Amino acid sequence: MTRFCDQVTRLLDAGKAVRVAYPDFSVPWRCRHRFGSSAVEQLLDHNYRIHCSLRNTEIPENFKIAEKIQSVLKKTGYSEKRARSMDIDDFIRLLHGFNSEGIHFS
């Protein structure tokens, strides 16, 4: 995570734009609905593409961030879980799941 933050800081220092996604967990929706909003998907897609670009990782032509998000939610077991019933350990596990797939929140 620190390395990603350092890379984002370098982009900002160079005058590049970096968008940030902050999902709002204050309303009682399931995680899959919260991450499915178009604004969150756009921001995560943008951050993911920056991450891949910095690591010289090729992105498939048919890549869809929504599918990657759903994959992470299913792998971590949080796709059907309500955010209001999650504790801090659940959020840390979910964050780790996203980070391990190259999806970072900054």
KOLMARFI-849234 format. One line per 5 residues: number of its first residue (from 0); their letters; for each residue x, y, z of C-alpha. Coordinates in steps of 0.25 Angstrom, whole numbers, plus 2048, in hexadecimal, padded with zeros to 3 digits. Layout:
REM KOLMARFI-849234
NUM> a> X,Y,Z | ...
//
This chain:
REM KOLMARFI-849234
0> mtrfc> 800,800,800 | 80B,80A,803 | 812,807,7F6 | 805,80B,7EF | 803,817,7F7
5> dqvtr> 811,81C,7F4 | 80E,81A,7E5 | 801,822,7E6 | 809,82D,7ED | 813,82D,7E2
10> lldag> 808,82F,7D8 | 802,83A,7E0 | 80F,841,7E1 | 811,840,7D2 | 804,847,7D1
15> kavrv> 7FC,83B,7CC | 7ED,839,7D0 | 7EA,82D,7D9 | 7DB,82A,7DD | 7D8,824,7EA
20> aypdf> 7CC,81B,7ED | 7C5,81B,7FB | 7B9,811,7FC | 7AF,816,805 | 7AB,80B,80F
25> svpwr> 7A2,813,817 | 795,80E,811 | 791,7FF,812 | 794,7F9,805 | 79C,7ED,802
30> crhrf> 7AA,7EF,7FE | 7A8,7EA,7F0 | 79E,7F5,7EE | 7A6,800,7F4 | 7B2,7FD,7EB
35> gssav> 7A9,7FB,7DF | 7A6,80A,7DE | 7AB,810,7D1 | 7B3,81B,7D8 | 7BB,811,7E1
40> eqlld> 7BD,808,7D5 | 7C3,813,7CC | 7CC,818,7D7 | 7D1,80A,7DB | 7D3,807,7CC
45> hnyri> 7DB,814,7CB | 7E4,810,7D7 | 7E5,802,7D2 | 7EA,806,7C5 | 7F4,810,7CB
50> hcslr> 7F9,804,7D4 | 7FB,7FB,7C8 | 802,806,7C0 | 80C,808,7CC | 80F,7F9,7CC
55> nteip> 80F,7F7,7BD | 804,7EE,7BE | 7FB,7EB,7B2 | 7EC,7ED,7B3 | 7E4,7E3,7AA
60> enfki> 7DB,7EA,79F | 7CE,7E4,7A5 | 7D2,7E9,7B4 | 7C6,7ED,7BC | 7C8,7F3,7CA
65> aekiq> 7BA,7EF,7CE | 7BE,7E0,7CC | 7CB,7E2,7D4 | 7C4,7E9,7DF | 7B9,7DD,7E0
70> svlkk> 7C5,7D3,7DF | 7CC,7DA,7EB | 7BE,7DB,7F3 | 7BB,7CC,7F0 | 7CA,7C7,7F4
75> tgyse> 7C9,7CF,801 | 7BB,7CA,804 | 7B5,7D8,805 | 7AD,7D9,7F9 | 7A0,7D6,801
80> krars> 7A4,7DC,80E | 79E,7EA,812 | 7A8,7F4,815 | 7A1,7F8,822 | 7A3,7EA,828
85> mdidd> 7B2,7EA,825 | 7BD,7EE,82F | 7CA,7F4,82D | 7D1,7E6,82B | 7C7,7E4,820
90> firll> 7CA,7F1,819 | 7D9,7EE,81A | 7D8,7E0,814 | 7D0,7E6,809 | 7DA,7F1,807
95> hgfns> 7E5,7E7,806 | 7DD,7DF,7FC | 7DC,7EB,7F3 | 7EA,7EF,7F5 | 7EF,7E0,7F2
100> egihf> 7E8,7E1,7E4 | 7EE,7EF,7E1 | 7E2,7F7,7E5 | 7E6,803,7EE | 7DF,80D,7F6
105> s> 7E7,81A,7F8
//
